[in-house]
Amino acid sequence: MKKILIASHGHLASGIKSSLQILTGMTDQITTIDAYVDEHDYVADIKQYVKEIDGKPAIIFTDLFGGSVNQKVMLEVMEHNNIFVVSGTNLPIVLSVLLDEQELTREHLQELIDLSQVQLVEVKPNDDISDDSFLS
């Protein structure tokens, strides 16, 4: 079972976990850190998570590349080759990793990232399609 941490500014992390629970019911292996929502030191939570992983494979998703949460995560995982970090997180990538049954490798993770990036599209109204046909 893959261990997953989602860490974000605000409640994005817990929101993604909530969506995953609705979509899959599979959130036992997901930990979340909602940074800056109170006075709690989220860096201590990151350190504890890395300690609990204890050399097992894990993936950490952060919300904003170069943001403070991402920077703190990177400082804690620098010495850990078993922990992968993905930034710019969205629901499709976390869902893909959660449901994927292959061994977690850097190469396979990049394939999943590439697939989830394609899902980011602008949806435009089309005058030729009625509301009913769009939903059917």
C-alpha positions in Angstrom: 0.0 0.0 0.0 1.4 3.4 -1.0 1.7 6.0 1.8 0.6 9.4 0.6 0.9 12.8 2.3 -0.9 15.9 0.9 0.4 19.1 2.3 -1.0 22.5 1.3 -1.6 26.1 2.3 -5.1 26.2 3.8 -7.6 23.4 3.5 -6.7 22.2 0.0 -5.1 19.0 1.3 -8.1 18.0 3.4 -10.4 19.0 0.6 -8.6 16.7 -1.8 -8.8 13.9 0.7 -12.5 14.5 1.2 -13.1 14.3 -2.6 -11.0 11.1 -2.8 -13.1 9.6 0.0 -16.3 10.4 -1.9 -14.9 9.0 -5.2 -13.1 5.9 -4.0 -13.6 5.3 -0.3 -9.9 4.6 -0.2 -8.2 7.1 2.1 -6.7 5.1 4.9 -3.2 5.5 3.6 -3.6 9.3 3.1 -2.3 11.8 5.6 -3.0 15.6 5.2 -1.4 18.7 6.4 -3.4 21.9 6.2 -0.7 24.6 6.8 -1.4 28.1 8.1 -5.0 27.4 9.2 -4.1 27.9 12.9 -1.0 28.3 15.1 0.0 24.6 14.8 3.5 24.0 13.6 3.0 22.0 10.4 6.8 21.4 10.0 6.6 19.1 13.0 3.9 17.1 11.2 6.1 16.8 8.1 9.1 15.6 10.3 6.8 13.1 12.0 5.5 11.8 8.7 9.0 11.3 7.3 10.0 9.5 10.5 7.0 7.2 10.4 7.7 6.2 6.8 10.9 4.6 8.1 12.4 3.9 4.7 9.2 2.7 3.0 8.1 4.2 -0.4 5.9 7.2 -0.1 4.8 10.2 -2.1 4.2 13.7 -0.9 2.0 16.1 -2.8 2.3 19.8 -2.3 0.2 22.5 -3.6 2.5 25.2 -4.9 6.0 24.6 -6.4 8.5 26.8 -4.6 5.9 27.8 -2.0 6.7 27.6 1.7 5.0 24.3 2.3 6.9 22.7 -0.7 10.2 24.2 0.6 9.7 22.8 4.1 8.8 19.4 2.6 11.9 19.4 0.5 14.2 20.2 3.4 12.8 17.2 5.3 13.1 14.7 2.4 16.5 15.6 0.9 18.2 12.5 2.4 15.3 10.1 1.6 15.4 8.5 -1.8 12.3 6.5 -1.0 10.1 9.6 -0.8 8.8 11.2 -4.0 7.6 14.8 -4.0 5.1 16.2 -6.6 4.2 19.9 -6.5 1.3 21.7 -8.2 -1.0 19.0 -7.0 -4.5 18.4 -8.4 -7.2 15.8 -7.8 -6.4 13.8 -11.0 -2.8 13.1 -10.1 -3.6 12.1 -6.5 -6.4 9.9 -7.7 -4.2 8.3 -10.4 -1.5 7.5 -7.8 -4.0 6.2 -5.3 -5.7 3.9 -7.8 -2.5 2.8 -9.6 -1.3 -0.7 -8.7 2.2 -0.6 -10.2 5.3 -0.2 -8.1 6.1 3.4 -7.4 9.2 4.4 -9.4 10.3 7.8 -10.6 9.6 6.8 -14.2 6.1 5.5 -13.6 5.3 8.5 -11.4 6.3 10.8 -14.3 3.9 8.9 -16.6 1.1 9.5 -14.1 2.0 13.2 -13.9 2.0 13.5 -17.7 -1.4 11.9 -17.9 -2.9 14.1 -15.2 -1.6 17.3 -16.8 -3.6 16.4 -20.0 -6.8 16.6 -17.9 -6.3 20.3 -17.2 -8.4 21.9 -20.0 -10.7 24.8 -20.5 -14.2 23.7 -21.1 -16.1 26.1 -23.5 -19.8 26.2 -24.1 -20.7 25.0 -27.6 -23.7 26.6 -29.3 -24.3 23.4 -31.2 -24.8 21.2 -28.1 -27.9 21.5 -25.9 -27.6 21.2 -22.1 -29.3 17.8 -22.3 -26.9 16.3 -24.8 -23.9 17.6 -22.8 -24.9 15.5 -19.8 -25.9 12.4 -21.6 
